[in-house]
Amino acid sequence: MENYYFMRTVLDWLREPRHFNRMMAVTLRVVATLVVPLSLVAFFKAGKVIFDLPTSGILGGILFQMFFVVAVYCVVHGLFIRARQIDALSGGDYNMFPLAAIIVRAGGEVFAGFVGLVAVGGGIFIWFTGKGIETILNPTPYFLPVFGDTTFLGGIQFIAGGVLSAIAVIGLAYLLAEGLVLVEEVAQRNGKARHGSSETSYKLRSGTGP
């Protein structure tokens, strides 16, 4: 009957840090790959809206599309880069700390890259059309901070709010990641100190010490 139960094998496989790292790296790559078709849906839906705009608004829509494409590129390429870094982890005794640090950095970078660029494109769209971002990006991502109204000043507020939000989030993400790295370094030092104390105690008990 033991052959029919697979969880022991799965748990034994996950217990090896390099295997877990590999799984997380593959997960990031899958997420990055899924972003492409999802963004294409949003891109073509926005395209339909753009060509229904008056001539003065079409340029604003096209500029938004350009910023949107660059934002998606930043997300996808950034996730693939971080996935390679996860693959390169050594998988030591405190593997989860550096792994979590990379994932936190990736999350901050994805948010900052997408929100910052979409905010600039959205502000330009508001200037040219006098319409809200939800007109061209529907549904609007829940994590996209929306500031201002549909006036010229509202466009400036939308850009400033989005860019500042991106900077704040990536700063917090990097701070948290550095905290995780620091915790790993402390744990490594404590582990080495305990190991050294154990060796000294053993030598003293066995009479092989100085």
RASULLIN-V563266 format. One record per pair of residues at least 4 apart in sequence whose ideal C-beta (glycine too) atoms are under 6 Angstrom apart, sorted by the first residue. I is the first residue (numbers start at 1). GAP is how many residues later the second one is. If there is no record, write none. Layout:
i = <I | I>
gap = <GAP | GAP>
//
This chain:
i = <6 | 13 | 14 | 17 | 17 | 18 | 21 | 21 | 21 | 24 | 25 | 25 | 25 | 28 | 28 | 29 | 32 | 32 | 32 | 35 | 35 | 35 | 39 | 46 | 49 | 50 | 50 | 53 | 53 | 53 | 57 | 57 | 59 | 60 | 60 | 60 | 60 | 63 | 64 | 64 | 64 | 67 | 67 | 67 | 68 | 70 | 71 | 71 | 71 | 73 | 74 | 74 | 75 | 75 | 75 | 78 | 82 | 82 | 85 | 86 | 89 | 91 | 94 | 94 | 95 | 96 | 97 | 97 | 97 | 98 | 100 | 101 | 101 | 101 | 104 | 104 | 104 | 105 | 105 | 107 | 108 | 108 | 108 | 108 | 109 | 111 | 111 | 112 | 112 | 112 | 112 | 114 | 115 | 115 | 115 | 116 | 116 | 118 | 119 | 119 | 119 | 120 | 122 | 122 | 123 | 123 | 123 | 125 | 125 | 126 | 126 | 127 | 127 | 130 | 131 | 131 | 132 | 133 | 134 | 134 | 140 | 145 | 145 | 145 | 147 | 147 | 147 | 148 | 148 | 148 | 149 | 150 | 157 | 160 | 203 | 203 | 204>
gap = <4 | 6 | 6 | 74 | 78 | 73 | 65 | 68 | 70 | 62 | 58 | 61 | 62 | 51 | 55 | 54 | 44 | 47 | 48 | 4 | 40 | 41 | 33 | 90 | 87 | 8 | 11 | 4 | 5 | 8 | 71 | 72 | 69 | 64 | 65 | 68 | 69 | 61 | 57 | 61 | 72 | 50 | 53 | 54 | 53 | 47 | 43 | 46 | 47 | 4 | 4 | 39 | 35 | 38 | 39 | 31 | 20 | 24 | 17 | 16 | 9 | 4 | 90 | 93 | 4 | 4 | 83 | 86 | 87 | 86 | 80 | 76 | 79 | 80 | 69 | 72 | 73 | 68 | 72 | 66 | 4 | 61 | 62 | 65 | 4 | 4 | 58 | 4 | 54 | 57 | 58 | 4 | 4 | 47 | 51 | 47 | 50 | 4 | 40 | 43 | 44 | 39 | 11 | 36 | 32 | 35 | 36 | 4 | 11 | 24 | 29 | 25 | 28 | 20 | 4 | 19 | 18 | 4 | 4 | 6 | 4 | 16 | 17 | 20 | 10 | 11 | 14 | 6 | 9 | 10 | 5 | 4 | 4 | 4 | 5 | 6 | 5>
//
